[in-house]
Amino acid sequence: MGIRIGIDLGGTKIEAAALDAAGRIASRRRVATPAGDYEGTVEAVGVLVDAMEAELGRGARIGIATPGARSRATGLMKNCNSTCLNGRALKEDLEKRLAREVRMANDANCFALSEAVDGAGQGAQVVFGVILGTGVGGGIAIGGRAIEGANAIAGEWGHNPLPLPAAADLPLPACYCGRHGCIETYLSGPGLAADHARATGEALDAPSIAARAAAGDSRCAGSLERHAERLARSLAGVVNVLDPDVIVLGGGLSTIASLYVRVPQLWGPFVFSDEIRTRLVPPVHGDSSGVRGAAWLWPAE
């Protein structure tokens, strides 16, 4: 079977794309995610695959990008913001519905894999993929393969604490995970909005802050500068541990062009090196990286 179908199992939509052996998208479909309905979600994936295989006239290998991870201890899903998936045997249930083996990985790992195989990190040995959106996630691809880790949490930097908190970072914001001061509470879209509100009293979402900063609003520009400096501190820790060739930004905040200039200008003092060759780049495939990376869980023949 030369066709691979990647499924991106999102909180609001389930998207599928069929890739041919060269990585070209041969078909693409999406449906709304049955909110809070586990059995409905499994069936929706099955219906998507059935429809795409009927259209293509052939069977396919299936890869799934999930919002959480499969526990090494139990085989059940954990850490999913689509909470109906947590504690469920998603891989086994999908394999039963589809009558074949499926491969699964965290959606941030799929993002990193997609960009490593034929995206912004193509040809690089070590790629760190960052999701800056509603939350903050990360994934690692080494040698064109997604790395899950011993605990299936490789790349989950968003729930590390913000490094070296300064006065402007205090008090440490509460995180849904139960801790305070997680990177996610500062660098996510809602985190940027909350920081702007604390500093200015203005209730603006992240896209509005970016747009107003670009139009010359000094207060919004100040909020973006604080965000860039915190991102620089946080990514410096990743560089010190992983030393990636390329860091690719994804998610809604990856469209803020100034990040690609300011962050490399700011991370130097926090990186343990006399030079920094790591490149910070925007994604090539953008919103398509989830489905593409899921499909790439099956290497090309």
C-alpha positions, 0 to 999 in steps of 0.5 A: 500500500503506497498510500498513507492516510494521516488523521489529525484528531483535534478538539473541534475538527478531525482532519484526514489527508492521504499522501502518496509515496512522494508526500503529495496530498492525494485527498483531504477531508474534515469533519467536526469532532463529536464533542465529548463523545468517545465512541462517536470520535472513533466512528468518525475516524472510521467513516473518514477512512472508509470514504477516503479509501473508497475515493482512492480505490485502494487501502492505506496505512493509517497514522493518527496525531492525538492531542495527548499521549498513550501511557507506557504504563497502561496503554491508555490515553493521557494528557488529552485536552479532549478529555473524553479520550483520557483513560481510553484504549484509543489505539486498540479501538481504532485498530478494531474499527479499521481492521488493521494496525494504526500508528499514533503519536502526539500532535506536536510530535507529528508537527515536528516530524512533518517539518523534519521530513519535507518542511522547514527542517528538511535535511536537519538531524535534530528538529524541535517543533514548537506549538504556540497556540491555545496551549504550548506544546513541543515535539522532537524529530531526530534523523527524520523520526519522531521521538516519544521518550521513555514516558511518552512526553518527549518535547513537552516543554510547556509545563516546565517552569519559566526560567529565571523569573524576573519582577515583570514575570511575577506573580507566577500565573496558575496553570491548569496542570496544578502548578504555577509559572509554567511556560504555557501560562506566558507563551500561549495565546491566552497567556499573551492576552493575560499578560497584556491585560495585567500590564495595560488593563486592555482585554485583547486577544493575541491576534489583536495584540499582534495587529496593533503592535504592527500598526504602531501601538506601543503598549501592544509592542511592549507586550510582544517584546515581553513575550519574545524575551520569555520565549528566548529564555525558554527556548535557550533551555531547549538549546542547552539540552537538545542542541537542535539544528532547527526550531520550527514554530507552529500554532497561531502565534507562529505568524508573528513575524517579529519573533523570528528576528527578536528571539535569536537576538535575545537568547544568546545570554542564556545559551551555554555556547560561544555561538548559536547556529540553531535556526528559528524558522516558520513552518512550511506546512502550517496547519497541514503539519498534523495530518502530514506528520501522522501520515509520515509515521509510516515511512515512505516505501 
